[in-house]
């Protein structure tokens, strides 16, 4: 390139006869501010001086820092402008001189400003609601056009009045919102140069905190070591910090206060009354701060601070009891005495009891004091958060008072009697007994004794003559006074005779109804004597202890159909009274017993009952035994009958259900028959191991139990839906498990295999063929004249081969069984001896089978080969047994399917197959298709059974295909 240029210059030089010419390269220049550029001044001719001149006309000297001129050789000089600025623009001139010859050339240098972002900070933060001025300062020459974008779209200021692009290029957003937050693109363009640049500016909108107190007022109780929790929730952006203040003092975590990590909760420990007041929750962030007041109300439980005992005398004008109590709120004070409550302003009907209260003090005024006012008074202070009780005792001094008692006492000579004199007095009184002015006991009386207790004095008298009966005096005395009372000792008499009202006879017993004697003689009746006899014979009798309200007595040991007389007398401590007039009755003939009376007693273990019975009339014939039956009332079936010997009086029923009501019946039986049942019902105790429901709980189930029940119901629903999908649409989790683990083909693969007549092949490293087993139904279906069987899930994925018209092919019916490990031919074994083992031949070898491209010839005898083990379990040798050809009636049930029998000859219901073949689809084994096939096997193991199924008929029709063949159904190893 230089040689051509030198040649051109040489020609010009020769043509110009040694004239000087100057050329500047490049001829013009544009420089961006800050950039550097050089210009080459080339001279044609012999020039001694080459100089550059600035736009101002000054010669550019070599020592300038921004503009440098350098002479590279005799014909060139270089002008270099470093870090150009706007002052560097202008026309630069290169002048070449040679003696008096001079030549020059000029170049115009233009300086332009590239797009420069002076200020475009990111991020820029604003407060929500403010007018946001997003700064983007751009300089360039010429001035750029500014375009703003947000979320990938250009901001159209004409469509949204909130946006405005300022003259300085800034973006103004009026009333900025949180949704305006994000990345903004400030893009600068210079159309003349096609220059573009941009800056991404992140805009953050800070939100002034909002604060909400969870409770505007919190109540706490003082002096019980309780705590108070004040809480407020603050929102804002950025996340505000929360502090608490009380009485203008910011609170910190210490022994008194505990703040949560985010400051939203303030725990005040050991609350006291001085802690009451307003607490300020303050939330603060960059956008500002907000505060919320929370009031703490501290209540104080009532406490009785003053209550003293008082003393008064009976008949005093009045006495005042005073009770003072503290608490906040101010407690209400009430008084109670002997289950009677007196409150503010109340008074008794006789106006002798008045209650007055003022502030925290209550007074109970008692007027006209009586001895009955003495006792314990209870002062109760109550407010909204609790109560306090305190007792005081009012002591009333009063004269003795002998309480009213029975002043008449009955006894008889030789029987001691106690006369009691009960005295109330304060202080305690002394008691003296006397008779006819003489204090007892005296020196002349030995049958009189006195016994004293703090409140009762007893006078014991043992009469020995009529003289000891009469009046006795009791006198009680203390410092307040005395009181006396007379008591009379009366001689007792025997009772009068009872009145027999009715006699109800039975076969061997009789029930006597009577009325008590009109006079008991002053002392209680202790016995009744009942006597009976045959007319004209001696009386026989028995004494019965008298009970309260006793009105009947039962006589036992009577003879049936016999006339008796009966009479009664009463006996007290004095003796026996007169007998009643005799009553006559006749017993009943021999009959069934009367129903026994039942009594139930619960044993220590609450579900064991002891049933006692009381023998009633035996009907004139000895009881043979008792029959006991029982059942729970809510069921209809009775427990087995229990027979109990005649001399038994009870039976124990154990093992009963807890908290269950039982009905129990007991029947007595004699020679004449059974009695009516004695019936009783009883409920057993509650199981002691059962945890009772908590009082107040609304539900017997906890949240965890309800959630557990819901989860179980949810999974049951899912299981139901999955089972429905499996049987209806052949899809779902069950179908996936069947395909992947049991080798079951999917619905699409199964249909395709049926169409193409091919089976799936194993995909293992051995590459050995697998066996396709066809059942007898597949061969006989065409000859039966019926339509082909609709394929289902258990149909082998092979095309049915036509059966030969003149031949009969023995087949093996493979049926899985959980109850037996072998399959025997049904009736075929009886027609011949054991068949010889089948030897492998070239025709039935795997290679020969692979060579056959299609199904077997319909007219040819099908090859019989050894069964191939499809399982990965242990291999057991199979002993083949003879198989007879099917009978002539091929359409019958026995010709279509052999029965499966257990080794012992018994029919296994799980294995038995009954009914015509057209009603039952052939069964195939569910095997692991990835297991290599072995051509030595006599057994086929089904995954769905619990053992190996030995096929004793080895003459099954089989077809082998190489495992290297392409998968026709797209499902590898799933047939």
Beta strands, then each sheet from edge to edge (+ up, - down):
strand 1: 21-25
strand 2: 28-32
strand 3: 37-44
strand 4: 49-53
strand 5: 67-73
strand 6: 76-81
strand 7: 90-98
strand 8: 101-112
strand 9: 116-119
strand 10: 124-127
strand 11: 132-134
strand 12: 137-139
strand 13: 145-150
strand 14: 153-154
strand 15: 163-165
strand 16: 171-173
strand 17: 182-190
strand 18: 195-213
strand 19: 217-222
strand 20: 228-237
strand 21: 241-246
strand 22: 249-250
strand 23: 257-259
strand 24: 265-268
strand 25: 277-285
strand 26: 288-307
strand 27: 310-313
strand 28: 318-328
strand 29: 332-337
strand 30: 340-342
strand 31: 353-358
strand 32: 361-367
strand 33: 375-383
strand 34: 386-402
strand 35: 408-411
strand 36: 416-426
strand 37: 430-435
strand 38: 438-440
strand 39: 448-452
strand 40: 456-462
strand 41: 470-478
strand 42: 481-491
strand 43: 499-505
strand 44: 510-515
strand 45: 525-533
strand 46: 540-545
strand 47: 552-555
strand 48: 563-572
strand 49: 583-586
strand 50: 597-602
strand 51: 609-614
strand 52: 625-632
strand 53: 642-645
strand 54: 650-653
strand 55: 661-670
strand 56: 673-674
strand 57: 678-683
strand 58: 770-773
strand 59: 822-823
strand 60: 939-941
strand 61: 948-951
strand 62: 958-961
sheet 1: 1+ 3- 6+ 5-
sheet 2: 2+ 8+ 7- 4+
sheet 3: 9+ 12-
sheet 4: 10+ 18+ 17- 13+ 14-
sheet 5: 10+ 18+ 20- 24+ 23-
sheet 6: 11+ 16- 15+
sheet 7: 19+ 26+ 25- 21+ 22-
sheet 8: 19+ 26+ 28- 32+ 31-
sheet 9: 27+ 34+ 33- 29+ 30-
sheet 10: 27+ 34+ 36- 40+ 39-
sheet 11: 35+ 42+ 41- 37+ 38-
sheet 12: 43+ 44- 47+
sheet 13: 46+ 45- 48+ 49-
sheet 14: 50+ 51- 54+
sheet 15: 53+ 52- 55+ 56-
sheet 16: 53+ 52- 55+ 57-
sheet 17: 58+ 62-
sheet 18: 59+ 61+ 60-
end
